[in-house]
Amino acid sequence: MKLEPSTLERILLVRLSALGDCLAAVPVFHALRKRFPKAHIAWVVQDNFAPLLGQLPGLDEIIVFPRRRWLNSRSRGLPWGEARQFIRHLRLRRFRLAVDVQSNTKSSLIAFLSRAPVRIGHGGEEARELSAWFNTLRIPPAPGEHHIVQRNLGLLRPLGIEPAEPDFTLPPDPYARRRMLHWLHSQGLREQAYDLLVPFCGQPEKEWPPAHFTALAGRLALAGRPTVILLGPGKEQETRDLLPAPSFPLVILGPQTNIPEMAELVRMARVCAGGDTGPVQIAGALGVPTICLFGPTDPRRSRPWSNSCPMPLDSPPEVVFEAIRRIRE
């Protein structure tokens, strides 16, 4: 089935969360923009992840799903007035096509409530919860499509778009870059001259043991490699506890960052190492050499897209150190 391009002048892309998964939907947006250069394309995303999309070239509109504010208002009752306003905002856009990259109940319901007559979502094992009830086209993964980026691009086949090399173009935020360059210079660091360690994930079962990060940072410092430990959101003390003894001045605690600043700190790193989490996925998308430690998730599906070395979560620090040393040689 191929849909008539001339009727698809208004397109809604739905990927609400999380950081790494929103990043894995960026190639879908670029493929849509290339195929429909004159279409109005909007992306509906949760408020806490919207900053990732601020510099995305060619994106006409970011529609913010205010999940955090609605959760915080639960004590005062559900914000039905705001919910109706959000739905009205969607419907006024008169979308002709919705691409539900997330394919769970919440995302497919948003696509349905937009009244887009064509709603494409995942089929097969990628379709979750009640998404099959709300999407009109359900596309199962093709044979050999293991990575989520490939499966996301496979959603576009009904539009005559065959999966190609993913485009992760995500230009730097000039203000965030300026702030991170200023911080690097204040620490005596420069671009491409530090390793970045990412110790915390949204799911604790994906995290490498804290003592391993401390040991790895010490090994990198002894090898003369300046190392920045990324400060986890709300994890300042836990991150400080990872620092080796003061005799390792080359190991530095990263600054407080928002999403654009974190992305620039990742972009300017020599190597990025950590668990299966957003900053490590961003590193792979931006072409930064990446070591990704995998526990319960399948690296065939979730490994950072480019220049990455997936390793098991039980890898000892000395093995990860050698992988970091080799990946940039």
N, C-alpha and C positions, 0 to 999 in steps of 0.2 A: 504493500500500500504506500503510495506517495501522495502527499497532500499538496494542493495547489499553492505555490509560494505567494501568488498575488493576493490571496485571502488572509495571509498570516502577517498582517502589518503591525499587530500588537501582541507581544509575546511576554509571558510571565515565567520566570525561572524560580523554582522553589527549592531552596536548601537553607534550612533554618539554623542548623548547628551541625557539628561542633567545628572548632577551628580547622583541624586537619581535613575534615570532610567538606567544609566550605571550599577549602583550597582545591580539593579533588574535583570540585564542580566548576572551577575557573575555565578549564579547557572546553567544557560544554558551552559556556557563554561565548568564548572566542569563536567556536565553530558555528554557533548560531549567528553571531555578528558577521562572520565571513559569508555565510550562506544568504543572510537577509540584511544586506548593508543599509537599507532604508527603514527597516522596521524599528518601532519603539520597543526596546527590551528593558524590562524591569526585573529586579531580583528582590524577593521577599526573604528577609533574614532576621534572626533574633537580634535584639538591641545590643547584646554584649559582643556579637561577632561582626556587626555592621562596619566597624572601622577598618576591617581587612579589605573591604571593597571600595574604599574611598578613592583610590587612585586607579581603579580599573578603567582602562581607556575604552570608550565607546558604550559604556553602560549608561543608559538614559535616566534611570531612576532606581533608587534604593528605597524599598518599602520596608519600614522597620516594624517587626512584630515585637511589641513591648513586653516580652515575657517577664523580665525582671521586675518591672513596675507592677504588673498584674499579680505576680507572686507576693510582692511586698504589701499589696493592698488586700490580701485575703482576709486579714483580721477585720476589715471593714466591710466584708462581703465581696462577692464577685463583681468586677467592673463591667456590668452588662452594657452600660451606656458607651463606654470606650470600645467594647467588642463590636457593638452595632456600627459605631463610627468607622472602625477598621474595615469591616465588611463592606460598608458603603463606599469607602475609599477604593477598595479593590474593584467593585462593580462599576464605578464611574469610569474606570480605565478601559472598559469594554475589550478585554483581552480575547483574542481569537484562539490562542494556543497557550497551554500551561505545560511546562516540563517539570515534573515532580522528581527531582534527583534524589530526594531523601526517601520517599516512598514508605512512610509510616502513616498512622491514622491522622496525626496533626497536620502533616504537610499535605497529604492528599485531600484532607477536608478543606484546607485553605485554597487549594487549586479548584476544588468543587465550588466553594463559595464565591470564587471570582466569576463564575458563570462562563468561563472559557468553554466553548463547545467541544474542543479537542484537548484531552488531558492525558499526557504520556507519562507513564511511570514504569518502574521496574516490575518484572514478572519473575516467576521462579523463586529461587532462594533469596533474592534481594528484596522481594516484596514482603513487607512486614505489616503485622496487625491488620487493620481494615482497609489498607490502601487499595486492594483489588476492587473494593466496592465503589470507590470514588473515581478511579481513573478509567478513561474509556479505552486506552491502548496500554497493554501491559507487555513489556518487552523482556523476555528471559535472556540471560547471558548466552552469547554464542559460544560454540565449542572453542576452547583455547583462550577465552577471555577470563583470566583469573583476577587481574588487578582491578580494583574498584574504578580507577580512571578509565580503563578500557570499557568496563561495563557501563559507566556513565555515558561515555561517548556513543555506545551502542544504542542508547535511547533515541538517538537522532536518525536512525536508519529510515523510519517512516517518512522523514522529511527529505530523503534523498542524500543524506550526509553520511558517507561511509567513514568509519573510524580511521584517523590518520595520526601522525605524531602529535601528541598533546601540546597545546600552546599554553604555557603557564605565565605569559607576560603579566607582570605585576610591577609597574614602575615604582621607584622609591618615592616615599613621601618626603618632599624637600625639607619640611620643618622637622620631622622626626630624624631625618638623616643629619641635619645640622646639629641637633641636640646630642645625638649619639657620637658624632665626631668630636664635639666639644668634650664630652665625658671621656672618650678614649684618650684624647690629648692630655686631659687632666690626670690620667693614670699612667702617662708615659707610653701609651700604646698607639698603634696605627692600624689602618686597614690591612687585612690579610696577614696579620702578624700575631694573631692570638687564636688559641683553641677555645671553643665554647662548649661547656658541659651543661646539659639540661637534666637536672636530677628529679624533677617532679612531673607526674602525669595526672590527668583527671581521675584515673582509676588506679588505686594503690597496687593492684595486682600486676600492673604493667611496669612498676618501678624497680630499678636496680637497687640493691641494698645500699644504704647511705655510706657505710664503711668502705664499700668498693669505690664510690665516687671520691672519697677522701684519699684513698690509696692511689687512685688514678691521677688525681690532681697533683699529689706529691711526686709521682713518677714523671709526669710531664714537666714539672718545675725543675726537677733534678736534671732533666735532659735539656734545660735551657729554653723551654717552650712556655711563654706567657699564657696563662689560662684564666678565663673568666667563667665563673659559675653563675648561670642565669638565675636571677631571683624569682622564685615561684610566687604567684599571686597569693597573698596572705600567708606566706611561708618564710618570712624574713628570719625568724630565729632558727627555724629548721635548716635554712640555707646557710646561715652563719655557722651552725654546728658542723657543717661539712668541711669547713676550711681546715687545712692542715695547720700544724704549729706555726707561730709567727716567723720561724726560720725559713719559711717558704714565701718570700715576698713576691714571687712571680704568680702566685695564685690570688686572684682578685674577686671580690664579691661584686656582681653586677648591680647596676642601679635599678631603682623602681622604674618600670616602663609600662606604657600602654601598648596596644597591639601594633600600631605602626612603628613605634620605637623598638619594640622587641624584634620586629621583622628586619629593621635596619641593622640591629646588632647581629642578627643571624647572617644577613647578607654580607656583612663586612668581615665575618670570621674566616679563618684559614681552614678549620675543620669543625664540624658540629657533631657531638656525641650525646646520646641519651636514649630514653625509651621511646615507645611508639606514641608520640604526642605531637601537638600542633607545631611547636617551634622546630622540631626535627623534620617534620613533613615539609615545612616552609623551606628549610635548608635544602632538601632534595629537589624541591620545585625550582629553586633559584640557582641550582647547579653547584651549591657548596658541597664539598666532599663530606659525606655523612656516614656515621656509624650508628645504626639503629638496633637497639637491644629488644628482642621480641620474647614475650612470655606466652600468654594465652591466644594472641592473635596470629593469624597466618601471614607470614611475610610475603607469600605469593600474592595476597590480596592487598596488603597494606604497606608494603615497603615504600620508603621515599622513592620518587620516580626516577631520579637520575643520580649517577655518581655516588651510589650508596652501597654500604656493606652491611647486610643484615647479620646479626649474631644472636645466639640464644641468650636468654636472660641470666642463665647460670654461668656465663663466661667470667673467669677471674680477671682482676684488674690488669695483670701483666699481659694477658692475651689481648685485651682491648687496647692497651697501650701500643702493642706491636701493630695492631690493625690501624690505629690512628697514624702511626709513624709511616706505615707503608702506603696508606691511601693517598697521601699528598706527595709521595716521592716521584 
